[in-house]
Each structure stands twice: as C-alpha cells, then as structure tokens.
Amino acid sequence: MFKTVCKMTADDVSSVCIEFIKDQLYFAILQQKIKSTAERHCFCIDEELAYENFYADFGPLNLAMFYRFCCKLTKKLKSITLSRKKIIFYTCGDQKKQANAAYLIGSYAVMHLNMLPEEAYSLLVSRNSSYIPFRDASFGTCMYNLNILDCLRGVHKALHYGWLDFSNFDVEEYEHYERAENGDLNWIIPGKFLAFSGPHPKSKIENGYPLHAPEAYIPYFRKHNITTIIRLNKKMYDARRFTDSGFEHQDLFFVDGSTPNDSIVRTFLNICENAEGAIAVHCKAGLGRTGTLIACYMMKHYRLTAAEAIAWIRICRPGSIIGPQQNFVEEKQNSLWAEGDVFREKMLNERENGKMAVTRILSGVDDITINGSNKNRGSKKEEMEMYNDEEERNGLTQGDKLRALKSKRQARSSSGSLSQEENKMHTRSSSQSLSGVILQASFQSCKTSVSPLALSDQSDSRKRTRTSLPANGTGGSSLCNTRLVRSLGNLHVVAGGKDPMCCEPCDSHRQTASVTTNLGSPISLSMGQVHLQASFLRSSQAKWRFGLHLHRSQKLQYAKRDMIFSACANSAKIPEAWNTRRFTSVFKKKGVVP
C-alpha cells in the first residue's frame, strides 16, 4: 500500500523508496504528491515532461526530454543547499507516467552512475513494482511489447558506440527540427543516418501538414555531410532535384505499413555500406518503413538486438516502427547478426591483404548513373504523373495519418517547463529566437511563385542576439524616446507605430519623434529638441543629487544659495564637499577663491 502525503515520514523513505545513491538519491511511486521537508527534497516531472502520442503509444520520452531530466537531476545532486537532504524523485498513480519515470531514472543511472542496464532495472523492480510495456504508434491491438529493460539496454549501446553524448547535444536544435514545419527530421545515428518526412513537389500546407520541396533540405544536408538520399515511398518528387545538386538518390519502394522483402533489405544495406557520407532516409512520414530498414542496419553492423534497436530509434524519433514491422525486425535479428559477422570478417581479411582500395572501386561502379543533358525535359509532366498516383488520390495511407497527427500537436517551444538554470548544458538561452531556421518562407513562396527557401542554419541565429546601434553614435530616435518615457513619466512616446523599446538605426539626427501628452494632444519634436530636453533633465537631476549630498554630509537642511555664499564669505578655501566645477566658477566670481 502506497503512503499518502500526510503520513509519509523520514522513516518511510527506506521502506517505500528505491535507493540509487546511498543516503542521497531515491525513486518512489506514490498515490499522491509529497512535499519537501527539512530532511528531504521531493520533485516530480509528470506534468513537466509529457509524451506527445500519435494513437495509443505513450513512450518512451524522447531524447530532448531525457536530456532535460538529466540536467534537472544533476543540478539537484550538485546543489550545496541540498547536499544534506535526501533527494526523492517520485511519480504518481498513472501507470503510463510510472513507466516513463522509471525509464528516465534508470537511463540516468546507466548514463551517469555507470550502472549496467540489468543493475538499474533490478533496482526499479526491487519493491515489487511492475511497469506496463511501451507500445507502437498504432490504434489496433498491441503486437509487440517494448519493456523498460529494452530501453535501458538501447541507451547503454548508444553510449557504447558514441551515439549518445550530451556534451555536444543541442537540445533546442533537436526540438526545432523535429517539428513538422521545420523539416520533421531526427538523427538516429549521428553522422550516419538521418530519418525525415518525405519531400513534396511543392512547398505548401496540405491538410494542416507543412510539406517541403527537396530544395528546402539541400543546405542542411550539405552542411551535415549527407551524400545519399533513399526514398522508400512512391515517387512524389523528381529525384533529379537532388541529383542535380550532387546527391546520390536511390528508390526502394514498398507499401506503406508493410515490411520489405529480402532484396530490398539487401540493397539498402549495400547502399549504406558504400555511401561516402551520411544517409538521409524517408518514406511518407519517415517513421515506419524508414525505422525498419535503419534497424536492420543497426542489427547487422552493431549487433543490437531487435528490441534495443527499436527502443533507441523511438527515443530518437518517437512513433517509429509500427505494427508488423516490429515482428519483422525481430525475425531478421539472427540472420542479420550472422551477415554482420561475415561482413566484419571479410573486411578484416581485406585490410590484411591490402585489397580495400580495389573493393571500393568495384563497388562504386555499380552506382554509376547516366543523366540526360536536357535536365528540364518532361520533368513537369513526370512530376504530375507521380503525384497523381491513383492510390494516393483515393485514400490516406498510414504515413498520411501519422503526419497529420504530428502536425496537429500543440505548438511547444520546448519539451517541458524546466527552467533555464536547470539546463546547464544548454548552448544558448531558452528565450532566444529560432526564427533563422523556420521554413515558413518556403510556404509563402508557393503563393508568390518564388523558389522556396531552404532549411537555414540554426547556428546563424545564435550569433545575432539583438539589434545594435550604429557605431558612429547616431543612435535611433527610439532610444531617445525611451529615455523621455523614463524621465517624463506622464508622456507616451510613439515612434512611427513601432515598439518604443525596439532599437532601430535611423538615417539622420534630424528625424522627429511624435510625443503624445496625457491629454491626448500630439507634439512634434525634432531630434535636436529631444537631445536638449534630455540634457536639461539630466542637469536638473544632477542639481538635486548635489543638494541631497550637502544635506547628508553637513547634517543641515537644504539652504538657499545666498546662505551658502554667506557661509563661505570668510573662508579662504571652498569646502572639499562643494568643490565642483559649477560652484567653483560661482565662488570665483564672488571673490572667495584667490
């Protein structure tokens, strides 16, 4: 029986909580929320980090949420104020949230406490706790169970092969590009496999889902050394739009929601093994067919189990590998392991015999293609024929439904409401703009017949944090107007209908600012008058401060100027406290200073 908030005391910690760090870190499953005390610090992330489901799926939480949880917990463990308290991470009665909380704390133990997956999982189930398994992103009967241990093993393998490294992980870039309007893409194996939603002949919004033309992805692909694009769905765009830009493009079609045959799997593996750079793989939504073939490569070349591959792919790109594709991956596990062993042995022998260079040349011959010199001939007609496929017109496929569900999710700038201070590993502020990466301009190009803009670099937007004033000192009227607002108080400055707090460079000093009084009558001031008024206000403020200094230093009430002059008439020297440029000049005129 779980303890309630009121009855749980310090003595209950050992009986209810699971200890991960002796006398410091605990995990608990409670029926109600628990409050922190002088002896313990309690926190819960059930509401802060929530999984965005497609259908009946509920986890595991994606890579960005795992990163944010690690930042939050690491900060608490390193906090001086909490060093003498027992930190209790707890979750409440919802079984789905319990599974995600257990996955988070277990993965943290594997990553940061150097526990083996089996050790962390044994702790999670040590209090007779049971967790419901994760399932695929479908609405039918669950055909494959993915348990927490599978997720912990997937995280462990990712750490082992270097796929998971939070020291160079940009959480905001991850969250930005996974959104449908920004490309809907995720790295599965950094530097090797990128999964993304299928491009469209024309950038537009269809049924609420943003569609991007191939040209929108090209700059991003070039920067990240992507050399090969593999299409698994029907031809929705002309492949020459990628090949003309120097990319390799391959088609391996199989029906949406189905599994590939052995020939497709073999061809896919051969293409990936001979690719010079990274590979971008897509189907309709970039989830089912895409994840299935990437999982096959991971099993062959990294010897992951089917469950480990599915778990890691879903952590990177939630919703991947659906329905019968899960069982297909499991069925292919042993044969792909055997193929991988043969492949590695063959590669080792070729290195020893010095035949590696010859093998690369021979394998490259199979990929040579010949394109006609007239690049645009018949391209429009072929593209319309590809897009007007009868099957696509008569009904929505599984990929269409998944894309529509993803686009309808509530817009979120981050995975949770964790404060910026808790995300110490962030490379930029959470309030910083991400406008440099959004593809909305490419949607507008459809209306204006302008070529769509590409996915721009997120790093460019980091370099520009705010608009600065010109170096020559000719600052804008908006800054002067802001000073007037602060000084006058009862005046409201309106500069051309723009935000008065926005600093924008102006063309000349002789611009005017429209000032509206509290009576509603507008006044037009030149920039010279604005500067003069600001100088007057500063001078008046300086006088007031000087009088206040006299009052405090001499412990006298404020005296008139004539009294000050008379007090100094018999003195041959001006008091040091009054020795300012203004009063020195006045006293010289009075003959006080020799």
Secondary structure, 3 states (H helix, E strand, C coil): CCCCCCCCCHHHHHHHCEEEECCCEEEEECCCCCCCCCCEEEECCCCCCCCCCCCCCCCCCCHHHHHHHHHHHHHHHHCCCCCCCEEEEEECCCHHHHHHHHHHHHHHHHHHCCCCHHHHHHHHCCCCCCCCCECCCCCCCCCCCECHHHHHHHHHHHHHCCCCCHHHCCHHHHHHHCCHHHCCEEEEECCCEEEECCCCCCCEEECCEEECCHHHCHHHHHHCCEEEEEECCCCCCCCHHHHCCCCEEEECCCCCCCCCCHHHHHHHHHHHHHCCCEEEEECCCCCHHHHHHHHHHHHHHHCCCHHHHHHHHHHHCCCCCCCHHHHHHHHHHHHHHHHHHHHHHHHHHHHHHCCHHHHHHHHHHCCCCCCCCCCCCCHHHHHHHHHCCHHHHHCCCHHHHHHHHHHCCCCCCCCCCCCHHHCCCCCCCCCCCCHHHCCHHHHHHHHHCCCCCCCCCHHHHHHCCCCCCCCCCCCCHHHHHHHHHHHHCCCEEEECCECCCCCCCCCCCCCEEEEECCCCCEEEEEHHHHHHHHHHHHHHHHHHHHHHHHHHHHCCCCCCHHHHHHHCCCCCCCCHHHCCHHHHHHHHHHCCCC
